[in-house]
């Protein structure tokens, strides 16, 4: 059963990553979402959209003329002046945040951008499926690159001057952000699809070896492991001493960040997807088949919603709204308040 689930997950991931090669205009991945106090930025299929946060109306889209072979699914990054987004045609573009016009492009990568870039100070960190993490200045010039052993599919995280990078090669890397030099590496014994999460001195990672692992951020030593009986398509998220995640059987877990011991669990009933979103009064989880559920910090139901379509990633909190990306549905984006009320929805023009 475990092997079958792993094969299914890997097949889905491979299908999504290769979808751009077909030249088809229909979307076959999931929306990449980010935002600020004014706008939500969505990378989906053949375009990038800037939407007004208050009502979901369109500010701009890029490009105006669709190029069939160029698709976007990586979460856009924001640096104040530009939106940084990678595509499946090996290009990282900086788009003016007001107009969507191209400020610059970086074409040094040799494969697609699946994971979103991250802007930290004067550095842009852009993971690519060509095994390289590219560090650029804010004008798109290469500072350094770090080469992993396999494809990079997730956004790195940064604490102080250390970049923590997960990879499909089973490794978690700690890298100096100024020089690109390796500080330590740890074999996690399974491919890592999602970004790690961070607490003061601990990193939390979910692997395709069906484990959630807590790692010492200073030296890469393993603190604890929780083995799942089934697959994990969920990113662990830390909040106030607790780590939240879910599995492919639909079970949600809240465990101690200190030792991994169970605090509570809840059966959602369908595969838990992506990263849960932490609200002031609880945590929101997305299910593959369209279920959205909010639980309080004791595991009690606050509210549930049913979405038409597939949810392969969790909601993103943007200035007090839960922004949800939807695949194979009537809409691509829906926004909810923290009480589960729908505020707006967005469907791209065809």
Secondary structure, DSSP 4 states (H G I P E B T S, - for coil): -HHHHHHHHHHHHHHHHHGGGG--SS--S--EEEE-SSEEEEEEBTEEEEEETTT--EEEEE-SS--TT--B-SPPEE-SSEEEEE-TTS-EEEEETTT--EEEEE---SS---SPPEEETTEEEEE-TTSEEEEE-TTS-EEEEEE-SS---S--EEETTEEEEE-TTSEEEEEETTT--EEEEEE-SS---SPPEEETTEEEEEETTTEEEEEETTT--EEEEEE-SS---EE-EEETTEEEEE-TTSEEEEEETTT--EEEEEE-SS-EEEEEEE-SS-EEEEETTSEEEEE-TTS-EEEEEE-SSB--S--EEETTEEEEE-BSSS-SEEEE-TTS-EEEEE----
